[in-house]
Amino acid sequence: MERKKLISVADLKEILDDPDLVLLDCSLGQSVSGKQSAFSGKTIPGARFFDLKNKFSDTSSAFPNTLPAPEDLEQEARALGINQDSKIVVFDAMGIYSSPRVWWMFQVMSHPNTVVLDGGLPAWIEQHLLLAEQFQEDFEPGNFKAEFDSTCFKSFEDVEQNVEKQDFMIVDARSAGRFKGIEPEPRPSLQSGSIPHSVNIPFEEVLENGKFKSPTELKSIFEKRSLLDENLVYSCGSGLTACIILLAGELAGQKGLQLYDGSWTEWAELKNLKK
């Protein structure tokens, strides 16, 4: 039986008292485009704060949102009280934005019992459910064990070699303007543009009203770009919104969780595509 990847607000309500449930709020202050959540200071009761930028990224890296070393992620996950048998639900305050990144991180660290709350905090609020203003902090350290799955991860060297070999197709989640090189990057020192032979699916295209479109609609998005039978690797600006498209691919029946973690920021920097 295939494991679920999303959970609805209604289904989450039914399991809130499950002692193995770990509810992670991975909200960011704002998106890379500057969009801010309307629900700052609010969360779902019982949620723990998953500090994606400061504790669950490699802050020593030259590039944003870099996946931390397995031992570092393991240590921080244990500090959040996450166990090997935890049932993890991740959500964010923008509906679907940073939560798929956290979902992917747990897949790559071999904890598949992780789902994304479809619609996130806005969907919870839409149902007029109780809110909290503080995160849960009263829990015992966990025994989570990170086992890195290298098949989910692509490096700059992998992507550079693929320009000639073309063993996989890069799917880029940035806006069409950034992909085509006609809109600026959020990082002003870098040119916009695309990795050779890549295909563009702007991440907003797989969402509707803050939730994922249906599997049938998602499959159609991949099908019209002739991607259904391709070996796909996902990319964006810094490895965040690529995970939205990656999860959309999974929902559409595409198999493979491969992410180019450095994404366009690393590619443009190392290829010296500077302004």
C-alpha positions as CSV (number, residue, x, y, z in Angstrom):
1,M,0.0,0.0,0.0
2,E,1.4,3.4,-1.0
3,R,2.1,5.8,1.8
4,K,0.2,9.0,1.9
5,K,2.1,12.3,1.2
6,L,-0.6,14.8,2.1
7,I,-3.1,15.1,5.0
8,S,-6.2,17.2,5.1
9,V,-7.3,19.4,8.0
10,A,-10.2,17.1,8.7
11,D,-7.9,14.0,8.9
12,L,-5.4,15.9,11.1
13,K,-8.1,16.8,13.6
14,E,-8.8,13.1,14.0
15,I,-5.2,12.3,15.0
16,L,-4.3,15.3,17.2
17,D,-4.3,13.1,20.3
18,D,-2.1,10.4,18.8
19,P,1.0,10.2,21.2
20,D,3.3,9.5,18.2
21,L,2.2,12.6,16.3
22,V,4.8,15.3,15.9
23,L,3.4,18.5,14.4
24,L,6.0,20.7,12.8
25,D,5.5,24.4,11.9
26,C,8.2,25.3,9.3
27,S,6.8,28.7,8.5
28,L,9.2,31.3,7.1
29,G,8.9,35.1,7.8
30,Q,8.5,35.8,4.1
31,S,8.9,34.1,0.7
32,V,11.9,34.8,-1.6
33,S,9.7,37.3,-3.5
34,G,9.0,39.2,-0.3
35,K,5.5,37.9,0.3
36,Q,4.6,37.8,4.0
37,S,2.2,35.5,5.8
38,A,-1.0,37.1,7.2
39,F,-0.8,34.8,10.2
40,S,2.4,35.7,11.9
41,G,2.4,34.7,15.6
42,K,-0.3,32.1,15.1
43,T,0.1,28.3,14.9
44,I,-1.8,25.0,15.3
45,P,-2.0,23.9,19.0
46,G,0.7,21.5,19.8
47,A,3.0,22.5,17.0
48,R,6.8,22.6,17.4
49,F,8.8,25.2,15.5
50,F,11.0,23.7,12.8
51,D,13.7,26.4,12.2
52,L,14.4,25.7,8.6
53,K,16.8,28.6,8.1
54,N,18.9,28.5,11.2
55,K,18.9,24.9,12.5
56,F,17.9,22.7,9.6
57,S,20.1,24.3,6.9
58,D,23.9,24.3,6.7
59,T,24.6,27.9,7.7
60,S,28.3,27.5,6.9
61,S,27.5,26.9,3.2
62,A,27.9,29.7,0.7
63,F,24.4,28.9,-0.7
64,P,21.0,29.3,1.0
65,N,18.9,26.4,2.3
66,T,21.7,23.9,1.9
67,L,20.9,20.5,3.3
68,P,22.7,19.9,6.6
69,A,24.9,16.9,7.3
70,P,22.9,13.9,8.5
71,E,24.5,14.0,11.9
72,D,23.5,17.7,12.3
73,L,20.0,17.1,11.2
74,E,19.7,14.1,13.5
75,Q,20.9,16.2,16.5
76,E,18.4,19.0,15.8
77,A,15.5,16.5,15.1
78,R,16.2,14.8,18.4
79,A,16.2,18.1,20.2
80,L,12.7,18.6,18.8
81,G,11.6,15.3,20.4
82,I,11.4,13.4,17.1
83,N,11.6,9.7,17.4
84,Q,12.1,6.8,14.9
85,D,8.4,6.0,15.2
86,S,7.1,9.6,15.1
87,K,4.3,10.4,12.7
88,I,5.3,13.7,11.3
89,V,3.0,16.3,9.9
90,V,4.6,19.5,8.5
91,F,2.8,22.7,7.6
92,D,3.6,26.4,6.9
93,A,1.7,29.7,7.2
94,M,1.6,30.3,3.4
95,G,-0.4,27.3,2.6
96,I,2.1,25.4,0.6
97,Y,5.6,26.9,0.5
98,S,8.3,25.7,2.8
99,S,6.5,22.5,4.1
100,P,7.4,20.4,1.0
101,R,11.1,21.1,1.5
102,V,10.8,19.7,5.1
103,W,8.9,16.7,3.8
104,W,11.7,16.1,1.3
105,M,14.3,16.4,4.0
106,F,12.7,13.6,6.0
107,Q,12.5,11.5,2.9
108,V,16.2,12.0,2.1
109,M,17.0,11.1,5.7
110,S,14.9,7.9,5.5
111,H,11.9,8.9,7.6
112,P,9.0,8.3,5.1
113,N,6.3,8.5,7.8
114,T,6.0,12.3,7.1
115,V,3.1,14.1,5.4
116,V,2.3,17.7,4.4
117,L,-0.8,19.4,5.7
118,D,-2.5,20.4,2.4
119,G,-3.3,24.1,2.6
120,G,-1.2,24.5,5.7
121,L,-2.2,27.0,8.5
122,P,-4.5,29.0,6.2
123,A,-6.6,25.9,5.6
124,W,-6.7,25.2,9.4
125,I,-7.8,28.8,10.1
126,E,-10.5,28.6,7.3
127,Q,-12.2,25.9,9.3
128,H,-12.4,28.2,12.4
129,L,-10.3,25.9,14.5
130,L,-8.4,26.7,17.6
131,L,-5.1,28.5,17.3
132,A,-2.1,28.9,19.6
133,E,0.3,31.8,20.0
134,Q,3.2,29.7,21.3
135,F,5.0,26.6,20.1
136,Q,5.1,23.4,22.2
137,E,8.4,23.1,24.0
138,D,7.6,20.6,26.7
139,F,8.9,17.3,25.3
140,E,11.6,14.7,25.8
141,P,14.6,14.4,23.5
142,G,13.9,12.0,20.7
143,N,15.8,9.0,19.2
144,F,15.6,10.0,15.6
145,K,18.2,8.4,13.3
146,A,19.1,10.1,10.1
147,E,20.2,7.7,7.3
148,F,21.1,9.7,4.2
149,D,19.7,8.4,0.9
150,S,22.1,9.7,-1.8
151,T,19.7,8.8,-4.6
152,C,17.5,11.8,-3.6
153,F,20.4,14.3,-4.0
154,K,22.2,15.8,-7.0
155,S,25.3,17.9,-6.7
156,F,26.7,20.7,-9.0
157,E,29.0,18.1,-10.5
158,D,26.2,15.7,-11.3
159,V,24.2,18.5,-13.0
160,E,27.3,19.8,-14.9
161,Q,28.1,16.3,-16.3
162,N,24.4,15.9,-17.3
163,V,24.6,18.8,-19.7
164,E,26.5,16.5,-22.0
165,K,25.2,13.1,-20.9
166,Q,21.5,14.1,-20.5
167,D,20.7,11.1,-18.3
168,F,18.0,13.2,-16.5
169,M,15.8,16.2,-17.1
170,I,16.0,19.2,-14.8
171,V,12.6,20.7,-13.9
172,D,12.9,24.3,-12.7
173,A,10.2,25.7,-10.3
174,R,11.1,29.4,-10.7
175,S,8.9,31.9,-12.5
176,A,8.9,31.8,-16.3
177,G,10.5,35.2,-16.4
178,R,13.5,34.2,-14.3
179,F,13.8,30.9,-16.2
180,K,13.9,32.8,-19.5
181,G,16.3,35.4,-18.3
182,I,13.9,38.3,-18.7
183,E,13.1,39.0,-15.0
184,P,15.8,39.6,-12.3
185,E,16.8,37.1,-9.7
186,P,16.1,37.9,-6.0
187,R,19.8,37.8,-5.5
188,P,20.9,40.9,-7.3
189,S,24.5,39.8,-8.1
190,L,23.3,36.9,-10.2
191,Q,21.9,36.8,-13.8
192,S,18.7,35.0,-14.4
193,G,18.4,32.2,-16.9
194,S,18.3,28.4,-16.9
195,I,20.5,25.3,-16.8
196,P,20.9,23.9,-20.3
197,H,18.2,21.4,-21.4
198,S,16.0,22.2,-18.4
199,V,12.2,22.6,-18.4
200,N,10.1,25.1,-16.5
201,I,7.1,24.4,-14.3
202,P,6.5,27.5,-12.1
203,F,5.6,26.2,-8.7
204,E,2.3,28.2,-8.6
205,E,1.1,26.2,-11.5
206,V,0.7,23.1,-9.4
207,L,-1.3,24.9,-6.6
208,E,-4.9,26.2,-6.4
209,N,-6.1,28.2,-3.5
210,G,-3.1,27.3,-1.4
211,K,-3.5,23.6,-1.9
212,F,-2.1,21.1,-4.4
213,K,-4.2,20.5,-7.5
214,S,-5.7,17.0,-8.0
215,P,-3.5,14.1,-9.1
216,T,-5.2,14.1,-12.5
217,E,-4.6,17.9,-13.0
218,L,-1.0,17.5,-11.8
219,K,-0.4,14.6,-14.2
220,S,-1.7,16.7,-17.1
221,I,0.9,19.5,-16.2
222,F,3.7,17.0,-16.5
223,E,2.2,15.3,-19.5
224,K,1.9,18.4,-21.6
225,R,5.7,19.0,-21.1
226,S,6.4,15.3,-22.1
227,L,7.8,14.5,-18.7
228,L,5.8,11.5,-17.7
229,D,8.5,9.0,-18.7
230,E,11.5,11.1,-17.9
231,N,14.1,10.7,-15.1
232,L,13.5,14.0,-13.4
233,V,15.6,16.2,-11.1
234,Y,14.1,19.3,-9.5
235,S,15.6,22.7,-9.2
236,C,14.6,26.3,-8.4
237,G,16.5,29.3,-6.9
238,S,17.8,27.7,-3.8
239,G,16.2,24.3,-3.3
240,L,13.0,25.4,-1.6
241,T,10.2,25.7,-4.1
242,A,11.7,22.9,-6.2
243,C,10.3,20.6,-3.5
244,I,6.8,21.9,-4.3
245,I,7.1,20.6,-7.8
246,L,8.9,17.5,-6.6
247,L,6.0,16.6,-4.3
248,A,3.5,17.5,-7.1
249,G,5.4,15.0,-9.3
250,E,5.0,12.4,-6.7
251,L,1.3,13.1,-6.4
252,A,1.0,12.8,-10.2
253,G,2.6,9.4,-10.1
254,Q,6.1,10.4,-11.0
255,K,8.7,8.3,-9.1
256,G,11.9,9.8,-7.8
257,L,12.8,12.4,-5.2
258,Q,15.8,13.8,-6.8
259,L,16.7,17.4,-6.0
260,Y,19.5,19.6,-7.2
261,D,19.9,21.2,-3.8
262,G,22.2,24.1,-4.8
263,S,19.8,25.0,-7.7
264,W,20.2,28.1,-9.8
265,T,22.0,30.1,-7.1
266,E,24.9,27.5,-6.9
267,W,24.8,27.0,-10.7
268,A,25.0,30.7,-11.5
269,E,27.7,31.4,-8.9
270,L,29.9,28.5,-10.0
271,K,29.4,29.2,-13.7
272,N,30.2,32.9,-13.0
273,L,26.9,34.1,-14.3
274,K,27.2,37.4,-12.5
275,K,25.9,40.8,-13.3
